[in-house]
Amino acid sequence: MITLLVTDGVPGLQICRDKDRRPQLWEDVPHIEGAFIVNIGDMLERWTNCLFRSTLHRVVAIGKERYSVAFFLDPSTDCLVECLESCCSETSPPRFPPIRGGDYLKERLELTYSK
């Protein structure tokens, strides 16, 4: 759902804002001293009906050691993930069907690691 990330200032973190675009366009994430990097996950994108968009991210090795500390926040496995009322309307209906948090995580892991 959300990842909070603190880095040591060594560059290398990149994001791809449009995950459906080909070829993918990668941008460097600047380091801001004392700030957290907040990665929006796919589950929060579902909850907000794409109001908050998840991004692909990667780390590119640049020849220096890089340290980061991450905190991952996800809902419980039985939590129903469905579009929030404040994020949909008659003109903007929910884009995703409801799904339990555990079922969604299982689907994502199978897609990621079944290749």
N, C-alpha and C positions, 0 to 999 in steps of 0.2 A: 504494500500500500504506500508506504513512505520510507525512504532511507535518508537518515541524517549522516553527513559525512564531514569529518574534519581532516584536513590534509596538512602536510608539513611544508608546503610551498613549492615542492618539486613539480614542475609541469608534467603533463602526460595524460590527464583526464580529458576525454573528449565526449561530446554528445552529438547525436543525430536527431534533430527536431522532427523531421518528417520520416518516420520509420517505413513508410510505404513507397517513398521515392527511390527510383533507380536511375542512375547510380546514387548511392547514399552520399550525403554531404555532411562531413564531420567538422565540428568546430571545437577549438580548444576552450576549456573552461578556465577562466582567469582565477588566480588565487587572490583572495581578499583576506588580509590578516584579521584574525579574530572572528571570522564569519563561518557559518555552516553552509555546506552545499546541501540542498534539499532535492532529492530525486523523487519525482512523482511516479508511482507504480501503476501498472495496468489496472489493478483493482480500484484505485481511486479514480482513474479515468472512467471506469464503468459506473461507479457511484455517482459521478458528477456529469454523466452523459456527454463526456468529452469537453466539459468546461475547463477542467485541468487535464492536460495531455501528458502522457508518459513519454519518455524519450529513451532511445537506445543510448547506451553509454559503454565506453571501453577505456582501457588504459594502454597507451602506447609507450613502450620502453624507450627511454632516451639516453641510456647509459649511466644513469644515476640511480641509487637506491631510492625508493619512494615508500613512505609510510603513510598509512591512513587508518582512521578508526571509524567504523560504521556502526550505526544502530538501525536495525530493521524493525518496522512496526507493521504487523499484520493482524487481521481480525481472527477471532476464534474459528475453529473448523466448522461449527454449526451456525455461524452468523450468516444471515441471508444478505447477499450482496445484490442490491437492486437500485435502480435509479432513484435518487433522492427527489422528493416532491418538488423542492425548490429548483431543481435542475431540468425539469421537463414541463411541457405544456401541450396544448392541442397542436400548436405549430411546430413543436420540437418534442415529439414522442420519444420514449426510451429507445436507445439504439441497441441495447443488449438485453437478453433475457435474464431474469433472476437466476442466481446460482449460489449454493452454499460455499463459504470460504474454503473449506477443505476440498470440495469437489473441483473448485477452480484451480487451487494449487496443484492438485493431482493432474489435471489436464495440462497445465503449463509445464510441469516437470516431465510428463510423458512426451510432449512436443519437443522439449529441449533435449532430452537425453535418449530418445528412441531412434535417433539418426544413426 
